[in-house]
Amino acid sequence: MNKSIKGMNIVWLSKTGLTNLNAGEGEANLVDIKKYKRNGREYPYVSGQAMRYYIKEAMRRNLNLGEFMCIPDAQGETCADIEKCIACDLFGFMSTIKRGTKLPTFPEGHPGGAYTRVSPVKVSPAVGLLPFDENCVVDFLTRRKPQEVAGERMGDIVNVEIGTNIYKCGLAIDLVRVGKEEDWTGEALRFKEIVEEKGRVGRVKKVLEAIKFLTDYSKQARLLTDFTPDVICIAFQDKYSHRLQKLFEFEDGEKINTRRLKQILDDVKEYSERILFGMISGVVENEEELKGIFESYGIETKTPAEVLKEAMGFIC
């Protein structure tokens, strides 16, 4: 792994079909969509917790022989072994450790008590960019019950909010912390290597693969859709920053705000060794203008799949 690269920032847009990716609290006979308000209008979103779950499940689907991701116990606690467990390393944990438990960072036994790890992988909520009321419908669903009354089958009537939208999603990886543990024994913070470099690179690639193969979001039995990137930008940075997350903003319908895009690119290019951009057609209205802007920065427009593949090669 290139030691000068401190962080990887990814922001992408995904255009969905008619679906409900993350239900809200709802009511007795209503399954709603989670929403937020901006300037008095409602927009859908997918929570950061749900996004973390979807990415972890995509990683779990593609584990190779010998790779391991633990499953939290009934109290929600994980194994806390970052040497063995990909999930605990990348997504952090809060666990209670018994006194004397041997861990890579405590070879003679943990003193006992709380043991926490900050997640090297940071995930944003997926934010819908189009107003909910202009892109939604309430679907009618009957949940059948096996019992019969007077020869008639019984069932519950449920209303399900569904909609189409273009979601902005974001992810950042603190590469310095992947496979390493904080060491405060000296005068300054250092990082103790727990996983060797090849293993750390492999774990970062798992995250990129998960973005490419996202599938395990909610309501897919009846509301199948694709939630993988349609427009994507990735920056490999020698300064850890989340600035790239502001790259995509809509104006005048489904057009990317190009003035904002140029301002963010000007900022991010100052501390980025490589910036990648990919897009498929039919997602935003000013796609040709976007291609021209990225070309003016020396960035070739590829497909999202090609960008993720190139990112996996660059991280080696």
For each residue, the residues with C-beta under 8 A, 3 or more apart:
1: 5 175 197 200 201 204 315 316
2: 5 236 273 314 315
3:
4: 238 273
5: 1 2 8 175 236 237 238 273 315
6: 174 175 176 237 238 239 240
7: 172 173 174 175 176 237 239 240 241
8: 5 172 173 175 204 234 235 236 237 311 315
9: 170 171 172 234 235 237 241 242 243 244 245 268
10: 170 171 172 211 232 233 234 235 244
11: 168 169 170 171 232 233 244 245 247 248
12: 168 169 170 211 229 230 231 232 233 304
13: 129 166 167 168 169 229 230 231 232 248 283 284
14: 126 166 167 169 226 227 228 229 230
15: 164 165 166 230 282 283
16: 19 21 164 165 166 167 225 226 227
17: 164 224 225 226
18: 137 162 163 164 223 225
19: 16 162 163 164 219 220 223 224 225
20: 23 31 33 160 161 162 163 218 219 223
21: 16 33 44 46 50 126 167 217 218 219 225 227
22: 33 34 45 46 47 50 217 218
23: 20 26 31 32 33 34 218 219
24: 32 33 34 35
25: 32
26: 23 30 31 32
27: 30 32
28:
29: 156 157 158 159
30: 26 27 158 159 160 161
31: 20 23 26 141 158 159 160 161
32: 23 24 25 26 27 35 161
33: 20 21 22 23 24 44 132 136 161 162 163
34: 22 23 24 44 45 46 47
35: 24 32 42 43 44 45 132
36: 42 43 45 127
37: 40 41 42 43
38: 41 43
39:
40: 37
41: 37 38 131 132 133
42: 35 36 37 131 132 133
43: 35 36 37 38 127 128 129 130 131 132 165
44: 21 33 34 35 128 132 136 163 165 167
45: 22 34 35 36 125 126 127 128 167
46: 21 22 34 50 51 125 126 167 217
47: 22 34 50 51 125
48: 51 52 123 124 125
49: 52 53
50: 21 22 46 47 53 54 217 218
51: 46 47 48 54 55 123 124 125 126 169
52: 48 49 55 56 91 121 123
53: 49 50 56 57 216
54: 50 51 57 58 214 216 217 227
55: 51 52 58 59 121 123 171 207 210 211 214
56: 52 53 59 60 69 87 91 210
57: 53 54 60 61 215 216
58: 54 55 61 62 209 210 211 213 214 215 216
59: 55 56 62 63 69 86 87 206 207 209 210
60: 56 57 63 69 87
61: 57 58 213 215 216
62: 58 59 206 209 210 213
63: 59 60 67 68 69 86
64: 67
65:
66:
67: 63 64 86
68: 63 84 85 86
69: 56 59 60 63 85 86 87
70: 78 79 81 85 87 88
71:
72: 75 76 77 78
73: 76 77 78
74:
75: 72
76: 72 73
77: 72 73 80 93 94 95 96
78: 70 72 73 85 87 88 93 95
79: 70 84 85 88
80: 77 85 88 93 95 97 103 115 117
81: 70 84 85 88 103 104
82: 85 88 89 104 117 179 181 194 195
83: 89 104 194 195
84: 68 79 81
85: 68 69 70 78 79 80 81 82 88 89
86: 59 63 67 68 69 89 90 203 206
87: 56 59 60 69 70 78 90 91
88: 70 78 79 80 81 82 85 91 92 93 117
89: 82 83 85 86 117 120 178 179 194 195 203
90: 86 87 119 120 121 178 203 206 207
91: 52 56 87 88 119 121
92: 88 116 117 118 119 120
93: 77 78 80 88 115 116 117
94: 77 114 115 116
95: 77 78 80 114 115 116
96: 77 113 114 115
97: 80 101 103 110 112 113 114 115
98: 101 110 112
99: 109 110 111 112
100: 109 110 112
101: 97 98 106 109 110 112
102: 106 107 108 109 110
103: 80 81 97 106 107 110 115
104: 81 82 83 107 181 194
105: 181 192 194
106: 101 102 103 109 110 111
107: 102 103 104
108: 102
109: 99 100 101 102 106
110: 97 98 99 100 101 102 103 106 115
111: 99 106
112: 97 98 99 100 101
113: 96 97
114: 94 95 96 97
115: 80 93 94 95 96 97 103 110
116: 92 93 94 95
117: 80 82 88 89 92 93 181
118: 92 177
119: 90 91 92 122
120: 89 90 92 173 174 175 177 178
121: 52 55 90 91 171 172 173 174 207
122: 119 171 172 173 174 242
123: 48 51 52 55 170 171
124: 48 51 127 169 170 171 245
125: 45 46 47 48 51
126: 14 21 45 46 51 167 168 169 227
127: 36 43 45 124 167 168 169
128: 43 44 45 132 165 166 167
129: 13 43 165 166 167 168 249 250
130: 43 134 135 165 166 250 254
131: 41 42 43 134 135
132: 33 35 41 42 43 44 128 135 136 163 165
133: 41 42 136
134: 130 131
135: 130 131 132 163 164 165
136: 33 44 132 133 161 162 163
137: 18 161 162 163
138: 159 160 161 162
139: 159 160 161 162
140: 157 158 159 160
141: 31 157 158 159 160 222
142: 155 156 157 158
143: 155 156 158
144: 153 154 155
145: 153 154 155 156
146:
147: 154
148: 151 152 153 154
149: 152 154
150:
151: 148
152: 148 149
153: 144 145 148
154: 144 145 147 148 149
155: 142 143 144 145
156: 29 142 143 145
157: 29 140 141 142
158: 29 30 31 140 141 142 143
159: 29 30 31 138 139 140 141
160: 20 30 31 138 139 140 141 219 223
161: 20 30 31 32 33 136 137 138 139
162: 18 19 20 33 136 137 138 139 223
163: 18 19 20 33 44 132 135 136 137
164: 15 16 17 18 19 135
165: 15 16 43 44 128 129 130 132 135
166: 13 14 15 16 128 129 130 250 254 283 284
167: 13 14 16 21 44 45 46 126 127 128 129 227
168: 11 12 13 126 127 129 248
169: 11 12 13 14 51 124 126 127 229
170: 9 10 11 12 123 124 242 244 245
171: 9 10 11 55 121 122 123 124 207 211
172: 7 8 9 10 121 122 240 242 245
173: 7 8 120 121 122 178 204 207
174: 6 7 120 121 122 177 178 240
175: 1 5 6 7 8 120 178 204
176: 6 7 180 191 240
177: 118 120 174 180 182 191
178: 89 90 120 173 174 175 195 200 203 204
179: 82 89 193 194 195 196 199 200 203
180: 176 177 191 192 193 194 195 200
181: 82 104 105 117 191 192 194
182: 177 189 190 191 192
183: 186 189 190 191 192
184: 189
185: 190
186: 183 190
187:
188:
189: 182 183 184
190: 182 183 185 186
191: 176 177 180 181 182 183
192: 105 180 181 182 183
193: 179 180 196
194: 82 83 89 104 105 179 180 181
195: 82 83 89 178 179 180 199 200 203
196: 179 193 199 200
197: 1 200 201
198: 201 202
199: 179 195 196 202 203
200: 1 178 179 180 195 196 197 203 204
201: 1 197 198 204 205 315 316
202: 198 199 205 206
203: 86 89 90 178 179 195 199 200 206 207
204: 1 8 173 175 178 200 201 207 208 315
205: 201 202 208 209 312 315
206: 59 62 86 90 202 203 209 210
207: 55 59 90 121 171 173 203 204 210 211
208: 204 205 211 212 308 311 312 315
209: 58 59 62 205 206 212 213 308 312
210: 55 56 58 59 62 206 207 213 214
211: 10 12 55 58 171 207 208 214 228 229 308
212: 208 209 228 229 304 305 308
213: 58 61 62 209 210 228
214: 54 55 58 210 211 217 227 228
215: 57 58 61 220
216: 53 54 57 58 61 220
217: 21 22 46 50 54 214 220 227
218: 20 21 22 23 50
219: 19 20 21 23 160 222 223
220: 19 215 216 217 223 224 225
221: 224
222: 141 219
223: 18 19 20 160 162 219 220
224: 17 19 220 221
225: 16 17 18 19 21 220
226: 14 16 17
227: 14 16 21 54 126 167 214 217
228: 14 211 212 213 214 304
229: 12 13 14 169 211 212 232 278 304 308
230: 12 13 14 15 279 280 283 304
231: 12 13 248 278 279 280 283 284 304
232: 10 11 12 13 229 276 277 278 279 304 307 308
233: 10 11 12 244 247 248 275 276 277 278
234: 8 9 10 275 276 307 308 311
235: 8 9 10 244 268 272 274 275 276
236: 2 5 8 272 273 274 275 311 314 315
237: 5 6 7 8 9 240 241 268 271 272 273
238: 4 5 6 271 272 273
239: 6 7 271
240: 6 7 172 174 176 237
241: 7 9 237 244 268 271
242: 9 122 170 172 245
243: 9 246 264 267 268
244: 9 10 11 170 233 235 241 247 264 268
245: 9 11 124 170 172 242
246: 243 249 260 264
247: 11 233 244 260 261 264 265 268
248: 11 13 168 231 233 256 261
249: 129 246 256 257 260 261
250: 129 130 166 253 254 255 256 257
251: 255 256 257
252: 255
253: 250 285
254: 130 166 250 283 284 285
255: 250 251 252 284 285 286
256: 248 249 250 251 261 284 286 289 290
257: 249 250 251 260 261
258: 261 262 286 289 290 293
259: 262 263
260: 246 247 249 257 263 264
261: 247 248 249 256 257 258 264 265 290 293
262: 258 259 265 266 293
263: 259 260 266 267
264: 243 244 246 247 260 261 267 268
265: 247 261 262 268 269 275 293 297
266: 262 263 269 270
267: 243 263 264 270
268: 9 235 237 241 243 244 247 264 265 271 272 275
269: 265 266 272 275 297
270: 266 267
271: 237 238 239 241 268
272: 235 236 237 238 268 269 275
273: 2 4 5 236 237 238
274: 235 236 314
275: 233 234 235 236 265 268 269 272 297 299
276: 232 233 234 235 299 302 307 310 311
277: 232 233 294 299 300 301 302 307
278: 229 231 232 233 301 302 303 304 305 306 307 308
279: 230 231 232 283 284 287 290 291 301 303 304
280: 230 231 283 303 304
281: 287
282: 15
283: 13 15 166 230 231 254 279 280 287
284: 13 166 231 254 255 256 279 287 290
285: 253 254 255
286: 255 256 258 289 290
287: 279 281 283 284 290 291
288: 291 292
289: 256 258 286 292 293
290: 256 258 261 279 284 286 287 293 294 301
291: 279 287 288 294 295 301
292: 288 289 295 296
293: 258 261 262 265 289 290 296 297
294: 277 290 291 297 299 300 301
295: 291 292 298 299 300 301
296: 292 293
297: 265 269 275 293 294
298: 295
299: 275 276 277 294 295
300: 277 294 295
301: 277 278 279 290 291 294 295
302: 276 277 278 306 307 310
303: 278 279 280 306 307
304: 12 212 228 229 230 231 232 278 279 280 307 308
305: 212 278 308 309
306: 278 302 303 309 310
307: 232 234 276 277 278 302 303 304 310 311
308: 208 209 211 212 229 232 234 278 304 305 311 312
309: 305 306 312 313
310: 276 302 306 307 313 314
311: 8 208 234 236 276 307 308 314 315
312: 205 208 209 308 309 315 316
313: 309 310 316
314: 2 236 274 310 311
315: 1 2 5 8 201 204 205 208 236 311 312
316: 1 201 312 313
